[in-house]
Amino acid sequence: MNNAQIKELSTDELNDRISEERAQLNRLKLSHAVSPVESPAKITHSRKTIARLLTEAAKRAAANN
């Protein structure tokens, strides 16, 4: 998910997506702890996506105040 797609999301969709991505990251970490994931880069990609989503949420919160 790139920044342009993130900016198009509504605030509710953004919050839902953050929780979905966090759940996916937890699943990836757990499965990686049990047996190595095929591509460890998926974990990094997931973390960066969460950071992008949280950054956009913070920008919107700052704009509303």
ABEGO torsion letter per residue (X at the ends): XBAAAAAABBAAAAAAAAAAAAAAAAAAAAAAAABBBABAAAAAAAAAAAAAAAAAAAAAAAAAX
